[in-house]
Amino acid sequence: MSSGLSTQHSGLQQSALRRWLTEPWLTIRVQLALGVFFVVAALPKIVDPPSFAHMIYNYRIVPGMLVNLAALTMPWIELLAGLALILGIWRGTARTIIAALLLTFITAIGINLARHNPIDCGCFDVTAANKTRAERIDDMHFVIYRDLGMLLMVGQLWWAARVEKEKG
């Protein structure tokens, strides 16, 4: 009997968690937070493409001839996807773009951590900071955790959209 109650209690907890994670009040806040984050991250890169190009070059992943193109287009993609989330338009597309960007950022920083290549991520400030090697490595770990957290936020948006579609 107690295992039946335990299973029922577990089911109720999962149902409550599912309901909470798909509540519109949470979803809109997550959507706005991600949108603002990407808009704020895009602005310094748009204002100073040469510095951002230098940051991209330091990753040593993008072929040299594509660095400038990446520096000119990536911030605008971030800005448009962020604005789409803030405005509540093209949410599915914006969610997918942001997830792809986050996976790209996590992979690029992870590759440089594996190479022991301390870089400034170029996320919000495109000017090179006077940090020690150890400080940059610590920053890179933080950025990966931050981006994984944002990826979880994208997951919440995806799940809420899926549940909304099932209801609808």
Secondary structure in CASP SS format (residue, H / E / C, confidence):
PFRMAT SS
TARGET T0000
AUTHOR 0000-0000-0000
METHOD secondary structure of the structure
MODEL  1
M C 1.00
S H 1.00
S H 1.00
G H 1.00
L H 1.00
S H 1.00
T H 1.00
Q H 1.00
H H 1.00
S H 1.00
G H 1.00
L H 1.00
Q H 1.00
Q H 1.00
S H 1.00
A H 1.00
L H 1.00
R H 1.00
R H 1.00
W H 1.00
L H 1.00
T C 1.00
E C 1.00
P H 1.00
W H 1.00
L H 1.00
T H 1.00
I H 1.00
R H 1.00
V H 1.00
Q H 1.00
L H 1.00
A H 1.00
L H 1.00
G H 1.00
V H 1.00
F H 1.00
F H 1.00
V H 1.00
V H 1.00
A H 1.00
A H 1.00
L H 1.00
P H 1.00
K H 1.00
I H 1.00
V H 1.00
D C 1.00
P H 1.00
P H 1.00
S H 1.00
F H 1.00
A H 1.00
H H 1.00
M H 1.00
I H 1.00
Y H 1.00
N H 1.00
Y H 1.00
R C 1.00
I C 1.00
V C 1.00
P C 1.00
G H 1.00
M H 1.00
L H 1.00
V H 1.00
N H 1.00
L H 1.00
A H 1.00
A H 1.00
L H 1.00
T H 1.00
M H 1.00
P H 1.00
W H 1.00
I H 1.00
E H 1.00
L H 1.00
L H 1.00
A H 1.00
G H 1.00
L H 1.00
A H 1.00
L H 1.00
I H 1.00
L H 1.00
G C 1.00
I C 1.00
W C 1.00
R H 1.00
G H 1.00
T H 1.00
A H 1.00
R H 1.00
T H 1.00
I H 1.00
I H 1.00
A H 1.00
A H 1.00
L H 1.00
L H 1.00
L H 1.00
T H 1.00
F H 1.00
I H 1.00
T H 1.00
A H 1.00
I H 1.00
G H 1.00
I H 1.00
N H 1.00
L H 1.00
A H 1.00
R C 1.00
H C 1.00
N C 1.00
P C 1.00
I C 1.00
D C 1.00
C C 1.00
G C 1.00
C C 1.00
F C 1.00
D C 1.00
V C 1.00
T C 1.00
A C 1.00
A C 1.00
N C 1.00
K C 1.00
T C 1.00
R H 1.00
A H 1.00
E H 1.00
R H 1.00
I H 1.00
D H 1.00
D H 1.00
M H 1.00
H H 1.00
F H 1.00
V H 1.00
I H 1.00
Y H 1.00
R H 1.00
D H 1.00
L H 1.00
G H 1.00
M H 1.00
L H 1.00
L H 1.00
M H 1.00
V H 1.00
G H 1.00
Q H 1.00
L H 1.00
W H 1.00
W H 1.00
A H 1.00
A H 1.00
R H 1.00
V H 1.00
E H 1.00
K H 1.00
E H 1.00
K H 1.00
G C 1.00
END
